[in-house]
């Protein structure tokens, strides 16, 4: 990952991450609406409110389980990781 530039900011990173997940799901014939559970690791726990807001916009009218954790991420500019 040393050659890859990360976009800055929690909003931009969550949007890019969801775009990547959506692309993989689409290639497999799925959609974000089929997500049942997410594990979200954040550099700062206070960012969970922003992540939750964006998830609700991107996956409307869908119930899903989201676990939020605060943790150390591998790259110093990473704000989050989603499993």
PDB file of N, CA, C and O in Angstrom, chain B, residues numbered from 101:
ATOM      1  N   UNK B 101       0.821  -1.184   0.000  1.00  0.00           N
ATOM      2  CA  UNK B 101       0.000   0.000   0.000  1.00  0.00           C
ATOM      3  C   UNK B 101       0.868   1.251   0.000  1.00  0.00           C
ATOM      4  O   UNK B 101       0.332   2.359  -0.025  1.00  0.00           O
ATOM      5  N   UNK B 102       2.160   1.116   0.027  1.00  0.00           N
ATOM      6  CA  UNK B 102       3.010   2.295   0.104  1.00  0.00           C
ATOM      7  C   UNK B 102       2.936   3.168  -1.146  1.00  0.00           C
ATOM      8  O   UNK B 102       3.214   4.365  -1.065  1.00  0.00           O
ATOM      9  N   UNK B 103       2.572   2.611  -2.290  1.00  0.00           N
ATOM     10  CA  UNK B 103       2.488   3.387  -3.526  1.00  0.00           C
ATOM     11  C   UNK B 103       1.112   4.012  -3.729  1.00  0.00           C
ATOM     12  O   UNK B 103       0.952   4.888  -4.579  1.00  0.00           O
ATOM     13  N   UNK B 104       0.136   3.581  -2.972  1.00  0.00           N
ATOM     14  CA  UNK B 104      -1.232   4.061  -3.151  1.00  0.00           C
ATOM     15  C   UNK B 104      -1.483   5.282  -2.282  1.00  0.00           C
ATOM     16  O   UNK B 104      -1.163   5.289  -1.094  1.00  0.00           O
ATOM     17  N   UNK B 105      -2.054   6.303  -2.882  1.00  0.00           N
ATOM     18  CA  UNK B 105      -2.434   7.510  -2.149  1.00  0.00           C
ATOM     19  C   UNK B 105      -3.859   7.336  -1.639  1.00  0.00           C
ATOM     20  O   UNK B 105      -4.768   7.004  -2.400  1.00  0.00           O
ATOM     21  N   UNK B 106      -4.040   7.561  -0.366  1.00  0.00           N
ATOM     22  CA  UNK B 106      -5.372   7.513   0.219  1.00  0.00           C
ATOM     23  C   UNK B 106      -6.001   8.899   0.167  1.00  0.00           C
ATOM     24  O   UNK B 106      -5.333   9.906   0.399  1.00  0.00           O
ATOM     25  N   UNK B 107      -7.278   8.936  -0.138  1.00  0.00           N
ATOM     26  CA  UNK B 107      -7.974  10.214  -0.068  1.00  0.00           C
ATOM     27  C   UNK B 107      -8.131  10.575   1.406  1.00  0.00           C
ATOM     28  O   UNK B 107      -8.211   9.699   2.267  1.00  0.00           O
ATOM     29  N   UNK B 108      -8.172  11.851   1.678  1.00  0.00           N
ATOM     30  CA  UNK B 108      -8.213  12.299   3.070  1.00  0.00           C
ATOM     31  C   UNK B 108      -9.637  12.544   3.537  1.00  0.00           C
ATOM     32  O   UNK B 108     -10.497  12.973   2.768  1.00  0.00           O
ATOM     33  N   UNK B 109      -9.863  12.267   4.792  1.00  0.00           N
ATOM     34  CA  UNK B 109     -11.141  12.557   5.424  1.00  0.00           C
ATOM     35  C   UNK B 109     -12.030  11.340   5.544  1.00  0.00           C
ATOM     36  O   UNK B 109     -12.080  10.493   4.652  1.00  0.00           O
ATOM     37  N   UNK B 110     -12.726  11.267   6.654  1.00  0.00           N
ATOM     38  CA  UNK B 110     -13.584  10.117   6.928  1.00  0.00           C
ATOM     39  C   UNK B 110     -14.723  10.003   5.912  1.00  0.00           C
ATOM     40  O   UNK B 110     -15.037   8.898   5.471  1.00  0.00           O
ATOM     41  N   UNK B 111     -15.343  11.117   5.535  1.00  0.00           N
ATOM     42  CA  UNK B 111     -16.448  11.057   4.561  1.00  0.00           C
ATOM     43  C   UNK B 111     -15.976  10.509   3.214  1.00  0.00           C
ATOM     44  O   UNK B 111     -16.614   9.631   2.634  1.00  0.00           O
ATOM     45  N   UNK B 112     -14.873  11.027   2.734  1.00  0.00           N
ATOM     46  CA  UNK B 112     -14.353  10.573   1.435  1.00  0.00           C
ATOM     47  C   UNK B 112     -13.938   9.107   1.499  1.00  0.00           C
ATOM     48  O   UNK B 112     -14.169   8.359   0.549  1.00  0.00           O
ATOM     49  N   UNK B 113     -13.333   8.691   2.597  1.00  0.00           N
ATOM     50  CA  UNK B 113     -12.881   7.311   2.698  1.00  0.00           C
ATOM     51  C   UNK B 113     -14.038   6.330   2.828  1.00  0.00           C
ATOM     52  O   UNK B 113     -13.978   5.243   2.254  1.00  0.00           O
ATOM     53  N   UNK B 114     -15.086   6.679   3.563  1.00  0.00           N
ATOM     54  CA  UNK B 114     -16.232   5.770   3.656  1.00  0.00           C
ATOM     55  C   UNK B 114     -16.942   5.666   2.312  1.00  0.00           C
ATOM     56  O   UNK B 114     -17.370   4.580   1.922  1.00  0.00           O
ATOM     57  N   UNK B 115     -17.071   6.783   1.600  1.00  0.00           N
ATOM     58  CA  UNK B 115     -17.704   6.746   0.279  1.00  0.00           C
ATOM     59  C   UNK B 115     -16.893   5.871  -0.688  1.00  0.00           C
ATOM     60  O   UNK B 115     -17.456   5.045  -1.407  1.00  0.00           O
ATOM     61  N   UNK B 116     -15.574   6.059  -0.697  1.00  0.00           N
ATOM     62  CA  UNK B 116     -14.728   5.258  -1.588  1.00  0.00           C
ATOM     63  C   UNK B 116     -14.788   3.775  -1.214  1.00  0.00           C
ATOM     64  O   UNK B 116     -14.834   2.910  -2.088  1.00  0.00           O
ATOM     65  N   UNK B 117     -14.788   3.493   0.075  1.00  0.00           N
ATOM     66  CA  UNK B 117     -14.864   2.105   0.532  1.00  0.00           C
ATOM     67  C   UNK B 117     -16.183   1.473   0.106  1.00  0.00           C
ATOM     68  O   UNK B 117     -16.201   0.345  -0.388  1.00  0.00           O
ATOM     69  N   UNK B 118     -17.283   2.189   0.292  1.00  0.00           N
ATOM     70  CA  UNK B 118     -18.585   1.655  -0.123  1.00  0.00           C
ATOM     71  C   UNK B 118     -18.674   1.515  -1.644  1.00  0.00           C
ATOM     72  O   UNK B 118     -19.287   0.568  -2.138  1.00  0.00           O
ATOM     73  N   UNK B 119     -18.075   2.438  -2.386  1.00  0.00           N
ATOM     74  CA  UNK B 119     -18.029   2.296  -3.851  1.00  0.00           C
ATOM     75  C   UNK B 119     -17.309   1.002  -4.233  1.00  0.00           C
ATOM     76  O   UNK B 119     -17.762   0.279  -5.121  1.00  0.00           O
ATOM     77  N   UNK B 120     -16.192   0.709  -3.567  1.00  0.00           N
ATOM     78  CA  UNK B 120     -15.439  -0.508  -3.857  1.00  0.00           C
ATOM     79  C   UNK B 120     -16.237  -1.761  -3.504  1.00  0.00           C
ATOM     80  O   UNK B 120     -16.256  -2.726  -4.267  1.00  0.00           O
ATOM     81  N   UNK B 121     -16.894  -1.743  -2.343  1.00  0.00           N
ATOM     82  CA  UNK B 121     -17.728  -2.881  -1.945  1.00  0.00           C
ATOM     83  C   UNK B 121     -18.873  -3.062  -2.930  1.00  0.00           C
ATOM     84  O   UNK B 121     -19.179  -4.183  -3.336  1.00  0.00           O
ATOM     85  N   UNK B 122     -19.504  -1.957  -3.313  1.00  0.00           N
ATOM     86  CA  UNK B 122     -20.620  -2.020  -4.262  1.00  0.00           C
ATOM     87  C   UNK B 122     -20.177  -2.592  -5.603  1.00  0.00           C
ATOM     88  O   UNK B 122     -20.903  -3.377  -6.213  1.00  0.00           O
ATOM     89  N   UNK B 123     -18.995  -2.205  -6.063  1.00  0.00           N
ATOM     90  CA  UNK B 123     -18.471  -2.714  -7.334  1.00  0.00           C
ATOM     91  C   UNK B 123     -18.242  -4.235  -7.275  1.00  0.00           C
ATOM     92  O   UNK B 123     -18.574  -4.954  -8.218  1.00  0.00           O
ATOM     93  N   UNK B 124     -17.686  -4.704  -6.184  1.00  0.00           N
ATOM     94  CA  UNK B 124     -17.451  -6.147  -6.027  1.00  0.00           C
ATOM     95  C   UNK B 124     -18.775  -6.898  -5.968  1.00  0.00           C
ATOM     96  O   UNK B 124     -18.933  -7.942  -6.601  1.00  0.00           O
ATOM     97  N   UNK B 125     -19.728  -6.360  -5.202  1.00  0.00           N
ATOM     98  CA  UNK B 125     -21.039  -7.001  -5.120  1.00  0.00           C
ATOM     99  C   UNK B 125     -21.737  -7.030  -6.475  1.00  0.00           C
ATOM    100  O   UNK B 125     -22.334  -8.042  -6.846  1.00  0.00           O
ATOM    101  N   UNK B 126     -21.666  -5.928  -7.214  1.00  0.00           N
ATOM    102  CA  UNK B 126     -22.298  -5.862  -8.533  1.00  0.00           C
ATOM    103  C   UNK B 126     -21.690  -6.903  -9.477  1.00  0.00           C
ATOM    104  O   UNK B 126     -22.409  -7.573 -10.218  1.00  0.00           O
ATOM    105  N   UNK B 127     -20.364  -7.032  -9.444  1.00  0.00           N
ATOM    106  CA  UNK B 127     -19.701  -8.031 -10.291  1.00  0.00           C
ATOM    107  C   UNK B 127     -20.165  -9.450  -9.960  1.00  0.00           C
ATOM    108  O   UNK B 127     -20.147 -10.333 -10.817  1.00  0.00           O
ATOM    109  N   UNK B 128     -20.581  -9.659  -8.709  1.00  0.00           N
ATOM    110  CA  UNK B 128     -21.065 -10.971  -8.276  1.00  0.00           C
ATOM    111  C   UNK B 128     -22.583 -11.088  -8.385  1.00  0.00           C
ATOM    112  O   UNK B 128     -23.165 -12.096  -7.983  1.00  0.00           O
ATOM    113  N   UNK B 129     -23.233 -10.035  -8.942  1.00  0.00           N
ATOM    114  CA  UNK B 129     -24.681 -10.060  -9.116  1.00  0.00           C
ATOM    115  C   UNK B 129     -25.455  -9.583  -7.894  1.00  0.00           C
ATOM    116  O   UNK B 129     -26.653  -9.845  -7.783  1.00  0.00           O
ATOM    117  N   UNK B 130     -24.795  -8.893  -6.983  1.00  0.00           N
ATOM    118  CA  UNK B 130     -25.444  -8.430  -5.762  1.00  0.00           C
ATOM    119  C   UNK B 130     -25.517  -6.919  -5.667  1.00  0.00           C
ATOM    120  O   UNK B 130     -25.125  -6.202  -6.587  1.00  0.00           O
ATOM    121  N   UNK B 131     -26.026  -6.450  -4.541  1.00  0.00           N
ATOM    122  CA  UNK B 131     -26.153  -5.021  -4.272  1.00  0.00           C
ATOM    123  C   UNK B 131     -25.828  -4.748  -2.804  1.00  0.00           C
ATOM    124  O   UNK B 131     -25.735  -5.673  -1.997  1.00  0.00           O
ATOM    125  N   UNK B 132     -25.657  -3.477  -2.472  1.00  0.00           N
ATOM    126  CA  UNK B 132     -25.437  -3.091  -1.079  1.00  0.00           C
ATOM    127  C   UNK B 132     -26.625  -3.488  -0.202  1.00  0.00           C
ATOM    128  O   UNK B 132     -26.452  -3.756   0.987  1.00  0.00           O
ATOM    129  N   UNK B 133     -27.819  -3.527  -0.771  1.00  0.00           N
ATOM    130  CA  UNK B 133     -29.017  -3.872  -0.003  1.00  0.00           C
ATOM    131  C   UNK B 133     -28.960  -5.304   0.528  1.00  0.00           C
ATOM    132  O   UNK B 133     -29.730  -5.660   1.420  1.00  0.00           O
ATOM    133  N   UNK B 134     -28.073  -6.115   0.002  1.00  0.00           N
ATOM    134  CA  UNK B 134     -27.953  -7.499   0.455  1.00  0.00           C
ATOM    135  C   UNK B 134     -26.976  -7.657   1.620  1.00  0.00           C
ATOM    136  O   UNK B 134     -26.786  -8.762   2.127  1.00  0.00           O
ATOM    137  N   UNK B 135     -26.370  -6.576   2.036  1.00  0.00           N
ATOM    138  CA  UNK B 135     -25.450  -6.639   3.170  1.00  0.00           C
ATOM    139  C   UNK B 135     -26.251  -6.903   4.433  1.00  0.00           C
ATOM    140  O   UNK B 135     -27.265  -6.255   4.690  1.00  0.00           O
ATOM    141  N   UNK B 136     -25.784  -7.859   5.212  1.00  0.00           N
ATOM    142  CA  UNK B 136     -26.445  -8.205   6.468  1.00  0.00           C
ATOM    143  C   UNK B 136     -25.695  -7.649   7.673  1.00  0.00           C
ATOM    144  O   UNK B 136     -26.303  -7.197   8.644  1.00  0.00           O
ATOM    145  N   UNK B 137     -24.363  -7.689   7.596  1.00  0.00           N
ATOM    146  CA  UNK B 137     -23.569  -7.303   8.755  1.00  0.00           C
ATOM    147  C   UNK B 137     -22.265  -6.648   8.313  1.00  0.00           C
ATOM    148  O   UNK B 137     -21.629  -7.088   7.355  1.00  0.00           O
ATOM    149  N   UNK B 138     -21.877  -5.592   9.023  1.00  0.00           N
ATOM    150  CA  UNK B 138     -20.629  -4.875   8.754  1.00  0.00           C
ATOM    151  C   UNK B 138     -19.825  -4.762  10.038  1.00  0.00           C
ATOM    152  O   UNK B 138     -20.380  -4.532  11.112  1.00  0.00           O
ATOM    153  N   UNK B 139     -18.534  -4.924   9.920  1.00  0.00           N
ATOM    154  CA  UNK B 139     -17.609  -4.683  11.023  1.00  0.00           C
ATOM    155  C   UNK B 139     -16.756  -3.497  10.604  1.00  0.00           C
ATOM    156  O   UNK B 139     -16.038  -3.565   9.606  1.00  0.00           O
ATOM    157  N   UNK B 140     -16.831  -2.409  11.363  1.00  0.00           N
ATOM    158  CA  UNK B 140     -16.175  -1.164  10.991  1.00  0.00           C
ATOM    159  C   UNK B 140     -15.137  -0.810  12.045  1.00  0.00           C
ATOM    160  O   UNK B 140     -15.466  -0.629  13.218  1.00  0.00           O
ATOM    161  N   UNK B 141     -13.892  -0.713  11.625  1.00  0.00           N
ATOM    162  CA  UNK B 141     -12.809  -0.335  12.516  1.00  0.00           C
ATOM    163  C   UNK B 141     -12.448   1.114  12.194  1.00  0.00           C
ATOM    164  O   UNK B 141     -12.117   1.442  11.055  1.00  0.00           O
ATOM    165  N   UNK B 142     -12.515   1.961  13.191  1.00  0.00           N
ATOM    166  CA  UNK B 142     -12.278   3.393  13.010  1.00  0.00           C
ATOM    167  C   UNK B 142     -11.048   3.847  13.791  1.00  0.00           C
ATOM    168  O   UNK B 142     -10.773   3.353  14.884  1.00  0.00           O
ATOM    169  N   UNK B 143     -10.321   4.785  13.216  1.00  0.00           N
ATOM    170  CA  UNK B 143      -9.208   5.391  13.943  1.00  0.00           C
ATOM    171  C   UNK B 143      -9.733   6.164  15.155  1.00  0.00           C
ATOM    172  O   UNK B 143      -9.135   6.131  16.231  1.00  0.00           O
ATOM    173  N   UNK B 144     -10.878   6.871  14.963  1.00  0.00           N
ATOM    174  CA  UNK B 144     -11.482   7.671  16.039  1.00  0.00           C
ATOM    175  C   UNK B 144     -12.946   7.266  16.203  1.00  0.00           C
ATOM    176  O   UNK B 144     -13.721   7.351  15.251  1.00  0.00           O
ATOM    177  N   UNK B 145     -13.323   6.836  17.382  1.00  0.00           N
ATOM    178  CA  UNK B 145     -14.691   6.351  17.602  1.00  0.00           C
ATOM    179  C   UNK B 145     -15.749   7.420  17.324  1.00  0.00           C
ATOM    180  O   UNK B 145     -16.875   7.089  16.954  1.00  0.00           O
ATOM    181  N   UNK B 146     -15.402   8.693  17.497  1.00  0.00           N
ATOM    182  CA  UNK B 146     -16.399   9.749  17.261  1.00  0.00           C
ATOM    183  C   UNK B 146     -16.795   9.840  15.787  1.00  0.00           C
ATOM    184  O   UNK B 146     -17.789  10.490  15.461  1.00  0.00           O
ATOM    185  N   UNK B 147     -16.043   9.208  14.898  1.00  0.00           N
ATOM    186  CA  UNK B 147     -16.401   9.200  13.476  1.00  0.00           C
ATOM    187  C   UNK B 147     -17.534   8.230  13.154  1.00  0.00           C
ATOM    188  O   UNK B 147     -18.045   8.232  12.034  1.00  0.00           O
ATOM    189  N   UNK B 148     -17.937   7.398  14.124  1.00  0.00           N
ATOM    190  CA  UNK B 148     -18.997   6.434  13.829  1.00  0.00           C
ATOM    191  C   UNK B 148     -20.293   7.121  13.418  1.00  0.00           C
ATOM    192  O   UNK B 148     -21.023   6.592  12.580  1.00  0.00           O
ATOM    193  N   UNK B 149     -20.593   8.277  13.982  1.00  0.00           N
ATOM    194  CA  UNK B 149     -21.828   8.993  13.617  1.00  0.00           C
ATOM    195  C   UNK B 149     -21.828   9.358  12.136  1.00  0.00           C
ATOM    196  O   UNK B 149     -22.862   9.264  11.476  1.00  0.00           O
ATOM    197  N   UNK B 150     -20.682   9.772  11.612  1.00  0.00           N
ATOM    198  CA  UNK B 150     -20.570  10.109  10.183  1.00  0.00           C
ATOM    199  C   UNK B 150     -20.735   8.855   9.337  1.00  0.00           C
ATOM    200  O   UNK B 150     -21.447   8.861   8.333  1.00  0.00           O
ATOM    201  N   UNK B 151     -20.076   7.786   9.748  1.00  0.00           N
ATOM    202  CA  UNK B 151     -20.175   6.518   9.014  1.00  0.00           C
ATOM    203  C   UNK B 151     -21.620   6.031   9.001  1.00  0.00           C
ATOM    204  O   UNK B 151     -22.124   5.613   7.959  1.00  0.00           O
ATOM    205  N   UNK B 152     -22.289   6.082  10.153  1.00  0.00           N
ATOM    206  CA  UNK B 152     -23.678   5.644  10.239  1.00  0.00           C
ATOM    207  C   UNK B 152     -24.578   6.473   9.332  1.00  0.00           C
ATOM    208  O   UNK B 152     -25.453   5.932   8.656  1.00  0.00           O
ATOM    209  N   UNK B 153     -24.364   7.784   9.318  1.00  0.00           N
ATOM    210  CA  UNK B 153     -25.147   8.679   8.447  1.00  0.00           C
ATOM    211  C   UNK B 153     -25.002   8.269   6.974  1.00  0.00           C
ATOM    212  O   UNK B 153     -25.992   8.182   6.248  1.00  0.00           O
ATOM    213  N   UNK B 154     -23.781   8.024   6.550  1.00  0.00           N
ATOM    214  CA  UNK B 154     -23.536   7.672   5.145  1.00  0.00           C
ATOM    215  C   UNK B 154     -24.082   6.281   4.828  1.00  0.00           C
ATOM    216  O   UNK B 154     -24.642   6.067   3.753  1.00  0.00           O
ATOM    217  N   UNK B 155     -23.923   5.336   5.755  1.00  0.00           N
ATOM    218  CA  UNK B 155     -24.493   3.998   5.541  1.00  0.00           C
ATOM    219  C   UNK B 155     -26.002   4.071   5.359  1.00  0.00           C
ATOM    220  O   UNK B 155     -26.556   3.392   4.495  1.00  0.00           O
ATOM    221  N   UNK B 156     -26.667   4.886   6.164  1.00  0.00           N
ATOM    222  CA  UNK B 156     -28.129   5.015   6.046  1.00  0.00           C
ATOM    223  C   UNK B 156     -28.538   5.649   4.711  1.00  0.00           C
ATOM    224  O   UNK B 156     -29.610   5.348   4.186  1.00  0.00           O
ATOM    225  N   UNK B 157     -27.692   6.520   4.166  1.00  0.00           N
ATOM    226  CA  UNK B 157     -27.968   7.102   2.851  1.00  0.00           C
ATOM    227  C   UNK B 157     -27.734   6.074   1.740  1.00  0.00           C
ATOM    228  O   UNK B 157     -28.511   5.998   0.788  1.00  0.00           O
ATOM    229  N   UNK B 158     -26.674   5.293   1.863  1.00  0.00           N
ATOM    230  CA  UNK B 158     -26.297   4.362   0.808  1.00  0.00           C
ATOM    231  C   UNK B 158     -27.077   3.052   0.852  1.00  0.00           C
ATOM    232  O   UNK B 158     -27.220   2.374  -0.166  1.00  0.00           O
ATOM    233  N   UNK B 159     -27.580   2.697   2.032  1.00  0.00           N
ATOM    234  CA  UNK B 159     -28.356   1.458   2.177  1.00  0.00           C
ATOM    235  C   UNK B 159     -29.680   1.813   2.854  1.00  0.00           C
ATOM    236  O   UNK B 159     -29.928   1.402   3.988  1.00  0.00           O
ATOM    237  N   UNK B 160     -30.530   2.577   2.162  1.00  0.00           N
ATOM    238  CA  UNK B 160     -31.795   3.012   2.772  1.00  0.00           C
ATOM    239  C   UNK B 160     -32.801   1.860   2.880  1.00  0.00           C
ATOM    240  O   UNK B 160     -32.759   0.896   2.116  1.00  0.00           O
ATOM    241  N   UNK B 161     -33.694   1.994   3.847  1.00  0.00           N
ATOM    242  CA  UNK B 161     -34.790   1.030   4.022  1.00  0.00           C
ATOM    243  C   UNK B 161     -34.282  -0.392   4.189  1.00  0.00           C
ATOM    244  O   UNK B 161     -34.973  -1.343   3.823  1.00  0.00           O
ATOM    245  N   UNK B 162     -33.119  -0.544   4.723  1.00  0.00           N
ATOM    246  CA  UNK B 162     -32.551  -1.874   4.904  1.00  0.00           C
ATOM    247  C   UNK B 162     -32.034  -1.989   6.326  1.00  0.00           C
ATOM    248  O   UNK B 162     -31.308  -1.118   6.804  1.00  0.00           O
ATOM    249  N   UNK B 163     -32.405  -3.048   6.986  1.00  0.00           N
ATOM    250  CA  UNK B 163     -31.842  -3.308   8.302  1.00  0.00           C
ATOM    251  C   UNK B 163     -30.544  -4.086   8.149  1.00  0.00           C
ATOM    252  O   UNK B 163     -30.481  -5.050   7.387  1.00  0.00           O
ATOM    253  N   UNK B 164     -29.534  -3.681   8.853  1.00  0.00           N
ATOM    254  CA  UNK B 164     -28.259  -4.395   8.853  1.00  0.00           C
ATOM    255  C   UNK B 164     -27.638  -4.208  10.226  1.00  0.00           C
ATOM    256  O   UNK B 164     -28.005  -3.303  10.975  1.00  0.00           O
ATOM    257  N   UNK B 165     -26.716  -5.059  10.534  1.00  0.00           N
ATOM    258  CA  UNK B 165     -25.999  -4.969  11.797  1.00  0.00           C
ATOM    259  C   UNK B 165     -24.661  -4.319  11.515  1.00  0.00           C
ATOM    260  O   UNK B 165     -23.936  -4.756  10.620  1.00  0.00           O
ATOM    261  N   UNK B 166     -24.319  -3.273  12.270  1.00  0.00           N
ATOM    262  CA  UNK B 166     -23.028  -2.611  12.117  1.00  0.00           C
ATOM    263  C   UNK B 166     -22.334  -2.583  13.474  1.00  0.00           C
ATOM    264  O   UNK B 166     -22.845  -2.014  14.438  1.00  0.00           O
ATOM    265  N   UNK B 167     -21.182  -3.197  13.527  1.00  0.00           N
ATOM    266  CA  UNK B 167     -20.360  -3.188  14.729  1.00  0.00           C
ATOM    267  C   UNK B 167     -19.264  -2.153  14.524  1.00  0.00           C
ATOM    268  O   UNK B 167     -18.556  -2.200  13.519  1.00  0.00           O
ATOM    269  N   UNK B 168     -19.114  -1.231  15.446  1.00  0.00           N
ATOM    270  CA  UNK B 168     -18.075  -0.218  15.342  1.00  0.00           C
ATOM    271  C   UNK B 168     -17.008  -0.416  16.408  1.00  0.00           C
ATOM    272  O   UNK B 168     -17.314  -0.620  17.582  1.00  0.00           O
ATOM    273  N   UNK B 169     -15.766  -0.352  15.988  1.00  0.00           N
ATOM    274  CA  UNK B 169     -14.640  -0.518  16.898  1.00  0.00           C
ATOM    275  C   UNK B 169     -13.634   0.605  16.659  1.00  0.00           C
ATOM    276  O   UNK B 169     -13.471   1.080  15.535  1.00  0.00           O
ATOM    277  N   UNK B 170     -12.976   1.016  17.715  1.00  0.00           N
ATOM    278  CA  UNK B 170     -11.876   1.956  17.574  1.00  0.00           C
ATOM    279  C   UNK B 170     -10.593   1.126  17.614  1.00  0.00           C
ATOM    280  O   UNK B 170     -10.428   0.265  18.479  1.00  0.00           O
ATOM    281  N   UNK B 171      -9.682   1.392  16.667  1.00  0.00           N
ATOM    282  CA  UNK B 171      -8.461   0.606  16.635  1.00  0.00           C
ATOM    283  C   UNK B 171      -7.342   1.290  15.884  1.00  0.00           C
ATOM    284  O   UNK B 171      -7.521   2.352  15.287  1.00  0.00           O
ATOM    285  N   UNK B 172      -6.195   0.664  15.927  1.00  0.00           N
ATOM    286  CA  UNK B 172      -5.021   1.138  15.206  1.00  0.00           C
ATOM    287  C   UNK B 172      -5.077   0.559  13.801  1.00  0.00           C
ATOM    288  O   UNK B 172      -5.219  -0.653  13.633  1.00  0.00           O
ATOM    289  N   UNK B 173      -4.968   1.406  12.800  1.00  0.00           N
ATOM    290  CA  UNK B 173      -5.007   0.971  11.413  1.00  0.00           C
ATOM    291  C   UNK B 173      -3.591   0.952  10.839  1.00  0.00           C
ATOM    292  O   UNK B 173      -2.708   1.656  11.328  1.00  0.00           O
ATOM    293  N   UNK B 174      -3.383   0.151   9.810  1.00  0.00           N
ATOM    294  CA  UNK B 174      -2.036  -0.085   9.311  1.00  0.00           C
ATOM    295  C   UNK B 174      -1.379   1.100   8.630  1.00  0.00           C
ATOM    296  O   UNK B 174      -0.162   1.264   8.703  1.00  0.00           O
ATOM    297  N   UNK B 175      -2.173   1.924   7.972  1.00  0.00           N
ATOM    298  CA  UNK B 175      -1.623   3.075   7.250  1.00  0.00           C
ATOM    299  C   UNK B 175      -1.947   4.343   8.042  1.00  0.00           C
ATOM    300  O   UNK B 175      -3.079   4.495   8.501  1.00  0.00           O
ATOM    301  N   UNK B 176      -0.996   5.251   8.214  1.00  0.00           N
ATOM    302  CA  UNK B 176      -1.251   6.434   9.039  1.00  0.00           C
ATOM    303  C   UNK B 176      -2.350   7.365   8.538  1.00  0.00           C
ATOM    304  O   UNK B 176      -2.868   8.173   9.309  1.00  0.00           O
ATOM    305  N   UNK B 177      -2.716   7.266   7.257  1.00  0.00           N
ATOM    306  CA  UNK B 177      -3.771   8.128   6.709  1.00  0.00           C
ATOM    307  C   UNK B 177      -5.124   7.427   6.629  1.00  0.00           C
ATOM    308  O   UNK B 177      -6.126   8.046   6.270  1.00  0.00           O
ATOM    309  N   UNK B 178      -5.155   6.135   6.963  1.00  0.00           N
ATOM    310  CA  UNK B 178      -6.435   5.397   6.959  1.00  0.00           C
ATOM    311  C   UNK B 178      -7.305   5.858   8.113  1.00  0.00           C
ATOM    312  O   UNK B 178      -6.837   5.968   9.246  1.00  0.00           O
ATOM    313  N   UNK B 179      -8.566   6.126   7.828  1.00  0.00           N
ATOM    314  CA  UNK B 179      -9.521   6.514   8.849  1.00  0.00           C
ATOM    315  C   UNK B 179     -10.407   5.359   9.262  1.00  0.00           C
ATOM    316  O   UNK B 179     -10.951   5.358  10.367  1.00  0.00           O
ATOM    317  N   UNK B 180     -10.563   4.352   8.370  1.00  0.00           N
ATOM    318  CA  UNK B 180     -11.440   3.237   8.673  1.00  0.00           C
ATOM    319  C   UNK B 180     -11.095   2.017   7.835  1.00  0.00           C
ATOM    320  O   UNK B 180     -10.389   2.093   6.830  1.00  0.00           O
ATOM    321  N   UNK B 181     -11.620   0.901   8.289  1.00  0.00           N
ATOM    322  CA  UNK B 181     -11.558  -0.357   7.541  1.00  0.00           C
ATOM    323  C   UNK B 181     -12.923  -1.017   7.736  1.00  0.00           C
ATOM    324  O   UNK B 181     -13.498  -0.961   8.823  1.00  0.00           O
ATOM    325  N   UNK B 182     -13.429  -1.635   6.687  1.00  0.00           N
ATOM    326  CA  UNK B 182     -14.724  -2.312   6.777  1.00  0.00           C
ATOM    327  C   UNK B 182     -14.552  -3.763   6.371  1.00  0.00           C
ATOM    328  O   UNK B 182     -13.909  -4.081   5.370  1.00  0.00           O
ATOM    329  N   UNK B 183     -15.140  -4.629   7.170  1.00  0.00           N
ATOM    330  CA  UNK B 183     -15.193  -6.064   6.827  1.00  0.00           C
ATOM    331  C   UNK B 183     -16.636  -6.431   6.604  1.00  0.00           C
ATOM    332  O   UNK B 183     -16.940  -7.585   6.304  1.00  0.00           O
TER     333      UNK B 183
END
